[in-house]
Amino acid sequence: MKQIILAVLFMSLAGMGRCYAEPYKVVFETIDCNGKSGFLTVSIESIYKIQDGDCSDPNNPGQRLKQLLVHDGSGSYTSHTLAQDAAREVMGEVKAYMKARRGALERANTVILTD
């Protein structure tokens, strides 16, 4: 009986965590091949990879733009173009997030819920 109560309590808390927990997000500046820029916010868990883009940076013609591929939830990816500096910043955010997540996993009193 005690085990059933603990299981129900754990499932309730897990469900509450899913309702109230916001995914960690990263904000970065986008730029297209014509030089138009903007800002974008994406869940860090949805980032798939960063790869070389199709054109040069209009503000720095010696550098190519980068493409950030983001899972769109339907099995495909959305591509966002960004400068190399912004790509390095996003990768720094991803690395810091993964390091913090690993630290949380190593602590015995932490529970991480994922979808």
DSSP file (Angstrom, degrees, kcal/mol; ACC not computed):
  #  RESIDUE AA STRUCTURE BP1 BP2  ACC     N-H-->O    O-->H-N    N-H-->O    O-->H-N    TCO  KAPPA ALPHA  PHI   PSI    X-CA   Y-CA   Z-CA
    1    1 A M     >        0   0    0      0, 0.0     4,-2.2     0, 0.0     5,-0.2   0.000 360.0 360.0 360.0 -43.1    0.0    0.0    0.0
    2    2 A K  H  >  +     0   0    0      1,-0.2     4,-2.1     2,-0.2     5,-0.1   0.881 360.0  52.0 -62.1 -37.9    2.8    2.4    0.9
    3    3 A Q  H  > S+     0   0    0      2,-0.2     4,-2.2     1,-0.2    -1,-0.2   0.865 107.8  51.6 -67.2 -36.4    4.5    1.7   -2.5
    4    4 A I  H  > S+     0   0    0      2,-0.2     4,-2.4     1,-0.2    -2,-0.2   0.914 109.7  49.3 -66.2 -42.5    1.2    2.5   -4.3
    5    5 A I  H  X S+     0   0    0     -4,-2.2     4,-2.5     1,-0.2    -2,-0.2   0.911 111.9  48.7 -63.3 -42.7    0.9    5.8   -2.5
    6    6 A L  H  X S+     0   0    0     -4,-2.1     4,-2.6     2,-0.2    -1,-0.2   0.892 111.1  50.4 -64.7 -39.1    4.5    6.7   -3.3
    7    7 A A  H  X S+     0   0    0     -4,-2.2     4,-2.4     2,-0.2    -2,-0.2   0.915 112.1  46.7 -65.0 -43.2    4.0    5.8   -7.0
    8    8 A V  H  X S+     0   0    0     -4,-2.4     4,-2.2     2,-0.2    -2,-0.2   0.904 112.9  50.1 -65.1 -41.4    0.8    7.9   -7.3
    9    9 A L  H  X S+     0   0    0     -4,-2.5     4,-2.5     2,-0.2    -2,-0.2   0.924 111.5  48.3 -62.7 -44.8    2.6   10.8   -5.5
   10   10 A F  H  X S+     0   0    0     -4,-2.6     4,-2.6     1,-0.2    -2,-0.2   0.923 111.8  48.8 -62.5 -44.9    5.6   10.6   -7.9
   11   11 A M  H  X S+     0   0    0     -4,-2.4     4,-2.2     2,-0.2    -1,-0.2   0.878 111.2  51.1 -63.7 -37.1    3.3   10.4  -11.0
   12   12 A S  H  X S+     0   0    0     -4,-2.2     4,-2.2     2,-0.2    -2,-0.2   0.929 112.2  45.6 -65.0 -45.0    1.4   13.5   -9.7
   13   13 A L  H  X S+     0   0    0     -4,-2.5     4,-2.3     1,-0.2    -2,-0.2   0.887 111.7  52.2 -66.1 -38.4    4.6   15.4   -9.1
   14   14 A A  H  X S+     0   0    0     -4,-2.6     4,-1.7     1,-0.2    -1,-0.2   0.911 110.0  49.0 -63.0 -41.9    5.9   14.4  -12.5
   15   15 A G  H  X S+     0   0    0     -4,-2.2     4,-1.6     1,-0.2    -2,-0.2   0.881 109.7  51.4 -64.9 -39.1    2.7   15.6  -14.2
   16   16 A M  H  X S+     0   0    0     -4,-2.2     4,-2.1     1,-0.2     5,-0.3   0.897 106.7  54.8 -64.8 -39.2    2.9   18.9  -12.3
   17   17 A G  H  X S+     0   0    0     -4,-2.3     4,-2.4     1,-0.2    -1,-0.2   0.886 107.3  49.9 -61.3 -38.5    6.5   19.4  -13.5
   18   18 A R  H  < S+     0   0    0     -4,-1.7    -1,-0.2     1,-0.2    -2,-0.2   0.850 111.4  49.1 -68.6 -33.5    5.4   18.9  -17.1
   19   19 A C  H  < S+     0   0    0     -4,-1.6    -2,-0.2     1,-0.1    -1,-0.2   0.863 124.4  26.9 -73.5 -35.4    2.6   21.4  -16.7
   20   20 A Y  H  < S+     0   0    0     -4,-2.1     2,-0.4    -5,-0.1    -2,-0.2   0.653  95.3  98.0-106.1 -18.8    4.7   24.2  -15.1
   21   21 A A     <  -     0   0    0     -4,-2.4    -4,-0.0    -5,-0.3     0, 0.0  -0.585  58.3-152.8 -78.5 128.1    8.2   23.5  -16.4
   22   22 A E        -     0   0    0     -2,-0.4     2,-0.1     1,-0.0     3,-0.1  -0.795  23.8-111.8 -93.7 139.5    9.2   25.7  -19.3
   23   23 A P        -     0   0    0      0, 0.0     2,-0.2     0, 0.0    -1,-0.0  -0.430  39.4 -99.2 -67.6 147.9   11.9   24.3  -21.7
   24   24 A Y        -     0   0    0     -2,-0.1    20,-2.9    19,-0.1    21,-0.5  -0.496  47.9-161.1 -67.6 132.7   15.2   26.1  -21.6
   25   25 A K  E     -A   43   0A   0     18,-0.3     2,-0.4    -2,-0.2    18,-0.2  -0.856  13.6-150.2-121.7 153.3   15.3   28.5  -24.5
   26   26 A V  E     -A   42   0A   0     16,-2.6    16,-2.1    -2,-0.3     2,-0.4  -0.958   8.9-153.2-121.3 141.1   18.1   30.3  -26.3
   27   27 A V  E     +A   41   0A   0     -2,-0.4     2,-0.3    14,-0.2    14,-0.2  -0.934  23.6 161.5-114.6 135.1   17.7   33.7  -28.1
   28   28 A F  E     -A   40   0A   0     12,-2.2    12,-2.4    -2,-0.4     2,-0.4  -0.973  39.1-102.8-149.7 163.5   19.9   34.7  -31.0
   29   29 A E  E     -A   39   0A   0     -2,-0.3    54,-0.4    10,-0.2     2,-0.3  -0.742  32.4-155.3 -90.4 132.7   20.1   37.1  -33.9
   30   30 A T  E     -A   38   0A   0      8,-2.8     8,-1.7    -2,-0.4     2,-0.3  -0.715  10.8-176.0-101.3 156.9   19.3   35.9  -37.4
   31   31 A I  E     -A   37   0A   0     50,-2.1     6,-0.2    -2,-0.3     2,-0.2  -0.978  10.8-148.8-149.7 140.6   20.5   37.3  -40.6
   32   32 A D    >   -     0   0    0      4,-2.2     3,-1.8    -2,-0.3    48,-0.0  -0.508  38.9 -92.4-104.4 179.2   19.7   36.4  -44.2
   33   33 A C  T 3  S+     0   0    0      1,-0.3    23,-0.1    -2,-0.2    -1,-0.0   0.712 125.3  54.3 -63.9 -21.1   21.8   36.6  -47.3
   34   34 A N  T 3  S-     0   0    0      2,-0.1    -1,-0.3    23,-0.0     3,-0.1   0.469 120.9-104.9 -91.7  -3.4   20.4   40.1  -48.1
   35   35 A G  S <  S+     0   0    0     -3,-1.8     2,-0.2     1,-0.3    -2,-0.1   0.426  71.1 143.9  96.2  -0.7   21.4   41.4  -44.7
   36   36 A K        -     0   0    0     -5,-0.0    -4,-2.2     1,-0.0    -1,-0.3  -0.539  30.3-168.5 -72.3 136.9   18.0   41.5  -43.1
   37   37 A S  E     +A   31   0A   0     -2,-0.2     2,-0.3    -6,-0.2    -6,-0.2  -0.819  18.9 150.7-127.6 165.5   18.2   40.6  -39.4
   38   38 A G  E     -A   30   0A   0     -8,-1.7    -8,-2.8    -2,-0.3     2,-0.3  -0.924  38.7 -94.6-168.2-172.2   15.9   39.7  -36.6
   39   39 A F  E     -A   29   0A   0     -2,-0.3     2,-0.3   -10,-0.3   -10,-0.2  -0.926  29.5-170.2-124.0 150.1   15.8   37.7  -33.3
   40   40 A L  E     -A   28   0A   0    -12,-2.4   -12,-2.2    -2,-0.3     2,-0.4  -0.993  10.4-155.5-139.8 144.5   14.6   34.2  -32.7
   41   41 A T  E     +A   27   0A   0     -2,-0.3     2,-0.3   -14,-0.2   -14,-0.2  -0.988  21.3 170.2-120.3 128.0   13.9   32.1  -29.6
   42   42 A V  E     -A   26   0A   0    -16,-2.1   -16,-2.6    -2,-0.4     2,-0.3  -0.968  40.7-101.2-134.8 152.2   14.0   28.3  -29.7
   43   43 A S  E >   -A   25   0A   0     -2,-0.3     3,-1.4   -18,-0.2     4,-0.4  -0.543  29.1-136.0 -67.3 132.1   14.0   25.5  -27.2
   44   44 A I  G >  S+     0   0    0    -20,-2.9     3,-0.8    -2,-0.3    -1,-0.1   0.803 103.9  60.1 -63.7 -27.8   17.5   24.3  -26.7
   45   45 A E  G 3  S+     0   0    0    -21,-0.5    -1,-0.3     1,-0.2   -20,-0.1   0.715  99.1  57.9 -70.8 -20.4   16.3   20.7  -26.8
   46   46 A S  G <  S+     0   0    0     -3,-1.4    25,-3.2    24,-0.1     2,-0.3   0.557  78.4 109.5 -88.6  -7.4   14.9   21.3  -30.4
   47   47 A I  E <   +B   70   0B   0     -3,-0.8    23,-0.2    -4,-0.4     3,-0.1  -0.541  40.1 177.0 -71.6 127.0   18.3   22.3  -31.8
   48   48 A Y  E     -     0   0B   0     21,-3.1     2,-0.3     1,-0.3    22,-0.2   0.891  53.7 -43.6 -94.7 -57.6   19.6   19.6  -34.2
   49   49 A K  E     -B   69   0B   0     20,-1.1    20,-3.2     2,-0.0     2,-0.4  -0.990  39.5-120.7-166.5 167.0   22.8   21.1  -35.6
   50   50 A I  E     +B   68   0B   0     -2,-0.3     2,-0.3    18,-0.2    18,-0.2  -0.974  38.1 165.7-116.4 133.4   24.6   24.0  -37.0
   51   51 A Q  E     -B   67   0B   0     16,-2.5    16,-3.3    -2,-0.4     2,-0.0  -0.860  43.6 -68.5-138.8 172.0   26.1   23.7  -40.5
   52   52 A D  E     -B   66   0B   0     -2,-0.3    14,-0.2    14,-0.2    13,-0.1  -0.358  52.0-134.3 -63.7 142.0   27.6   25.9  -43.2
   53   53 A G  E     -     0   0B   0     12,-2.9    14,-0.1     2,-0.2    -1,-0.1  -0.146  18.2-106.8 -87.7-173.0   25.1   28.2  -44.9
   54   54 A D  E    S+     0   0B   0     12,-0.1     2,-0.3     2,-0.1    12,-0.1   0.502  90.5  31.2 -96.2  -6.8   24.5   28.9  -48.6
   55   55 A C  E    S-     0   0B   0     10,-0.1    10,-2.7    11,-0.0    -2,-0.2  -0.899  82.2 -90.1-146.9 172.0   25.9   32.5  -48.8
   56   56 A S  E     -B   64   0B   0     -2,-0.3     8,-0.3     8,-0.3     6,-0.1  -0.500  49.6 -96.3 -83.5 155.1   28.5   34.9  -47.4
   57   57 A D  E >   -B   60   0B   0      6,-3.4     3,-1.0     3,-0.6     6,-0.3  -0.598  28.2-146.8 -69.3 120.1   27.8   37.2  -44.5
   58   58 A P  T 3  S+     0   0    0      0, 0.0    -1,-0.2     0, 0.0   -25,-0.1   0.778 100.5  48.2 -63.0 -24.4   26.7   40.6  -46.1
   59   59 A N  T 3  S+     0   0    0      1,-0.3    -2,-0.1     2,-0.0    -3,-0.0   0.629 127.9  24.3 -88.0 -14.6   28.4   42.4  -43.1
   60   60 A N  E X   -B   57   0B   0     -3,-1.0     3,-2.6     3,-0.2    -3,-0.6  -0.620  69.9-173.0-148.7  80.3   31.6   40.3  -43.4
   61   61 A P  E 3  S+     0   0B   0      0, 0.0    -1,-0.1     0, 0.0    -2,-0.0   0.659  80.6  66.9 -57.5 -18.0   32.0   39.0  -47.0
   62   62 A G  E 3  S+     0   0B   0     -6,-0.1     2,-0.4     2,-0.0    -6,-0.0   0.582  97.1  64.3 -77.8  -8.7   35.0   36.9  -46.0
   63   63 A Q  E <  S-     0   0B   0     -3,-2.6    -6,-3.4    -6,-0.3     2,-0.3  -0.902  77.7-131.8-118.4 144.8   32.8   34.6  -43.8
   64   64 A R  E     -B   56   0B   0     -2,-0.4    -8,-0.3    -8,-0.3    20,-0.2  -0.647  27.4-114.2 -87.5 149.0   30.0   32.3  -44.7
   65   65 A L  E     -     0   0B   0    -10,-2.7   -12,-2.9    -2,-0.3     2,-0.3  -0.383  29.5-129.0 -72.7 161.2   26.7   32.4  -42.8
   66   66 A K  E     -BC  52  82B   0     16,-3.3    16,-2.6   -14,-0.2     2,-0.5  -0.803   8.1-136.9-110.9 154.5   25.7   29.4  -40.7
   67   67 A Q  E     -BC  51  81B   0    -16,-3.3   -16,-2.5    -2,-0.3     2,-0.6  -0.953   8.9-155.6-111.4 130.9   22.4   27.5  -40.8
   68   68 A L  E     -BC  50  80B   0     12,-3.5    12,-2.0    -2,-0.5     2,-0.5  -0.932  11.3-152.6-103.0 119.3   20.8   26.4  -37.5
   69   69 A L  E     -BC  49  79B   0    -20,-3.2   -21,-3.1    -2,-0.6   -20,-1.1  -0.835  13.7-172.3 -97.2 127.8   18.5   23.4  -38.0
   70   70 A V  E     -BC  47  78B   0      8,-2.4     8,-2.8    -2,-0.5   -23,-0.2  -0.968  28.8-114.4-123.1 130.1   15.7   23.1  -35.5
   71   71 A H  E     - C   0  77B   0    -25,-3.2     6,-0.2    -2,-0.4   -25,-0.0  -0.412  22.7-160.4 -58.4 133.1   13.3   20.2  -35.1
   72   72 A D        -     0   0    0      4,-2.3    -1,-0.1    -2,-0.1     5,-0.1   0.423  39.9-109.3-100.1   1.7    9.8   21.4  -36.0
   73   73 A G  S    S+     0   0    0      3,-0.4     4,-0.1   -27,-0.1    -2,-0.1   0.316 105.3  79.3  92.5  -9.7    7.9   18.6  -34.3
   74   74 A S  S    S-     0   0    0      2,-0.2     3,-0.1     0, 0.0    -3,-0.0   0.226 117.7 -89.3-114.4  13.5    6.7   16.9  -37.5
   75   75 A G  S    S+     0   0    0      1,-0.4     2,-0.2     0, 0.0    -4,-0.0   0.434 101.4  93.3  93.7  -0.4    9.9   15.0  -38.3
   76   76 A S        -     0   0    0     -6,-0.0    -4,-2.3     0, 0.0    -3,-0.4  -0.559  68.5-120.3-113.9-179.1   11.3   17.9  -40.4
   77   77 A Y  E     -C   71   0B   0     -6,-0.2     2,-0.5    -2,-0.2    -6,-0.2  -0.941   6.3-141.7-126.3 147.7   13.6   20.8  -39.6
   78   78 A T  E     -C   70   0B   0     -8,-2.8    -8,-2.4    -2,-0.4     2,-0.4  -0.914  23.1-141.5-102.5 134.7   13.3   24.5  -39.9
   79   79 A S  E     -C   69   0B   0     -2,-0.5     2,-0.4   -10,-0.2   -10,-0.2  -0.834  17.6-175.0-102.2 132.7   16.4   26.3  -41.0
   80   80 A H  E     -C   68   0B   0    -12,-2.0   -12,-3.5    -2,-0.4     2,-0.4  -0.989  17.5-138.4-125.6 135.7   17.5   29.6  -39.6
   81   81 A T  E     +C   67   0B   0     -2,-0.4   -50,-2.1   -14,-0.2     2,-0.3  -0.773  29.7 164.2 -98.2 136.3   20.5   31.6  -40.9
   82   82 A L  E     -C   66   0B   0    -16,-2.6   -16,-3.3    -2,-0.4   -52,-0.1  -0.973  37.8 -97.0-147.0 160.3   22.9   33.3  -38.5
   83   83 A A     >  -     0   0    0    -54,-0.4     4,-2.3    -2,-0.3     5,-0.2  -0.283  40.9-107.3 -72.5 162.6   26.4   34.8  -38.5
   84   84 A Q  H  > S+     0   0    0      1,-0.2     4,-2.3     2,-0.2     5,-0.2   0.872 119.6  53.2 -61.7 -38.1   29.4   32.8  -37.3
   85   85 A D  H  > S+     0   0    0      1,-0.2     4,-2.0     2,-0.2    -1,-0.2   0.923 110.3  47.1 -62.6 -43.6   29.6   34.8  -34.0
   86   86 A A  H  > S+     0   0    0      1,-0.2     4,-2.4     2,-0.2    -2,-0.2   0.880 109.8  54.1 -65.1 -37.4   26.0   34.1  -33.3
   87   87 A A  H  X S+     0   0    0     -4,-2.3     4,-2.4     1,-0.2    -2,-0.2   0.908 108.0  49.7 -63.0 -41.8   26.5   30.4  -34.1
   88   88 A R  H  X S+     0   0    0     -4,-2.3     4,-2.1     2,-0.2    -1,-0.2   0.891 110.3  50.9 -63.3 -39.0   29.4   30.2  -31.6
   89   89 A E  H  X S+     0   0    0     -4,-2.0     4,-2.1     2,-0.2    -2,-0.2   0.914 110.0  49.0 -64.9 -43.0   27.2   31.9  -29.0
   90   90 A V  H  X S+     0   0    0     -4,-2.4     4,-2.5     1,-0.2    -2,-0.2   0.929 111.3  49.5 -62.0 -45.0   24.4   29.3  -29.6
   91   91 A M  H  X S+     0   0    0     -4,-2.4     4,-2.6     1,-0.2    -1,-0.2   0.865 108.6  53.7 -63.8 -34.6   26.9   26.5  -29.3
   92   92 A G  H  X S+     0   0    0     -4,-2.1     4,-2.4     2,-0.2    -1,-0.2   0.903 108.9  49.0 -63.4 -40.5   28.2   27.9  -26.1
   93   93 A E  H  X S+     0   0    0     -4,-2.1     4,-2.6     2,-0.2    -2,-0.2   0.915 111.3  49.3 -63.2 -43.5   24.7   28.0  -24.7
   94   94 A V  H  X S+     0   0    0     -4,-2.5     4,-2.7     2,-0.2     5,-0.2   0.927 112.4  47.7 -62.6 -45.3   24.1   24.4  -25.8
   95   95 A K  H  X S+     0   0    0     -4,-2.6     4,-2.2     2,-0.2    -2,-0.2   0.911 112.9  48.0 -63.1 -43.2   27.4   23.3  -24.2
   96   96 A A  H  X S+     0   0    0     -4,-2.4     4,-2.4     2,-0.2    -1,-0.2   0.906 112.7  49.3 -64.2 -41.2   26.6   25.1  -20.9
   97   97 A Y  H  X S+     0   0    0     -4,-2.6     4,-2.6     2,-0.2    -2,-0.2   0.929 112.2  47.2 -62.6 -46.3   23.1   23.7  -20.8
   98   98 A M  H  X S+     0   0    0     -4,-2.7     4,-2.4     2,-0.2    -1,-0.2   0.868 111.4  51.6 -66.1 -35.6   24.4   20.1  -21.4
   99   99 A K  H  X S+     0   0    0     -4,-2.2     4,-2.3     2,-0.2    -1,-0.2   0.923 112.2  46.1 -65.2 -43.7   27.1   20.6  -18.7
  100  100 A A  H  X S+     0   0    0     -4,-2.4     4,-2.2     2,-0.2    -2,-0.2   0.899 112.7  50.5 -65.2 -40.0   24.5   21.8  -16.2
  101  101 A R  H  X S+     0   0    0     -4,-2.6     4,-2.1     2,-0.2    -2,-0.2   0.902 109.8  50.1 -65.3 -40.5   22.2   18.9  -17.2
  102  102 A R  H  X S+     0   0    0     -4,-2.4     4,-2.0     2,-0.2    -2,-0.2   0.916 109.6  51.5 -63.1 -42.7   25.0   16.4  -16.7
  103  103 A G  H  X S+     0   0    0     -4,-2.3     4,-1.0     1,-0.2    -2,-0.2   0.894 109.1  50.9 -60.1 -39.8   25.8   17.9  -13.3
  104  104 A A  H  < S+     0   0    0     -4,-2.2     3,-0.4     1,-0.2     6,-0.3   0.884 109.0  51.0 -65.3 -38.2   22.1   17.6  -12.3
  105  105 A L  H  < S+     0   0    0     -4,-2.1    -1,-0.2     1,-0.2    -2,-0.2   0.846 105.7  55.8 -67.4 -32.9   22.1   13.9  -13.4
  106  106 A E  H  < S+     0   0    0     -4,-2.0     2,-0.5    -5,-0.2    -1,-0.2   0.737  91.8  82.8 -73.3 -21.8   25.2   13.2  -11.3
  107  107 A R  S >< S-     0   0    0     -4,-1.0     3,-1.3    -3,-0.4     0, 0.0  -0.727  77.4-143.5 -84.0 129.6   23.5   14.5   -8.2
  108  108 A A  T 3  S+     0   0    0     -2,-0.5    -1,-0.1     1,-0.3    -4,-0.0   0.716  93.0  59.9 -67.9 -21.7   21.3   11.8   -6.7
  109  109 A N  T 3  S+     0   0    0      2,-0.0     2,-0.4    -5,-0.0    -1,-0.3   0.167  86.0  96.4 -96.3  19.8   18.5   14.1   -5.6
  110  110 A T    <   -     0   0    0     -3,-1.3     2,-0.4    -6,-0.3     0, 0.0  -0.903  50.3-167.0-114.4 137.4   17.6   15.4   -9.1
  111  111 A V        -     0   0    0     -2,-0.4     2,-0.5     2,-0.0    -6,-0.0  -0.991   6.2-162.1-120.0 127.2   14.9   14.2  -11.4
  112  112 A I        -     0   0    0     -2,-0.4     2,-0.4    -7,-0.0    -2,-0.0  -0.947   5.1-159.5-111.6 126.0   14.9   15.4  -15.1
  113  113 A L        +     0   0    0     -2,-0.5     2,-0.3   -96,-0.0    -2,-0.0  -0.883  12.7 178.2-105.6 132.9   11.7   15.0  -17.0
  114  114 A T              0   0    0     -2,-0.4   -96,-0.0     1,-0.0    -2,-0.0  -0.908 360.0 360.0-128.7 159.9   11.7   15.0  -20.8
  115  115 A D              0   0    0     -2,-0.3    -1,-0.0   -97,-0.0    -2,-0.0   0.447 360.0 360.0 -84.5 360.0    9.0   14.6  -23.4
